[in-house]
């Protein structure tokens, strides 16, 4: 099967550099809603059979225009949610952002026993994220769009066959950018990293903001 992993549209926390991972989370900004609407055109030529989103409001709002355009419901899977920030939740300092992303990419390079301060371990993250994707694969659909989050997508994608971990760690994943993979549980392969999807109103990455989407 083929998965298009879409990062959600912009939220206020992305503008202000805040680690914001708790449920239900804030809604999209005005720009985020523009990005969600533009996603319909970005995906226009894709043979989509199903839509999945995390339990955070922003991912569901991101897929809402595509859901309406395609006549497909949005299924919610809690396992797709963002890497939980734990004790770093709500922090805006560069030190907190660095600690968060360093932990995330330690997981991607094999240190899955490491724990986010006051939060989950890499083992726990991969168990829930892989479990959610396995649920999607079990439906039998061949082409799915999955709306998730910056750190979660970047961490998980760095472990699939053909992924360039150094590239993924240092390159931003802007709002509504897309990572395409194919295969199945335990055998996913990287197809494409669409850092700036055609037609998307994606602002330039700000190193002082959007910690889960910018380069480390």
Secondary structure, DSSP 8 states (H G I E B T S, - for coil): -EEEEEE---BHHHHHT-----SS---B-HHHHHHHHHHHHHTTTS---EEEE-SSHHHHHHHHHHHHHHT--EEE-GGGS----GGGTT--SHHHHHHHHHHHHHHHTT-TT-B-TTS-BHHHHHHHHHHHHHHHHHTT-SEEEEEE-HHHHHHHHTTSBT--HHHHHHS---TT-EEEEES-TT--EEEEEETT-TT-------TTS-TTTS--
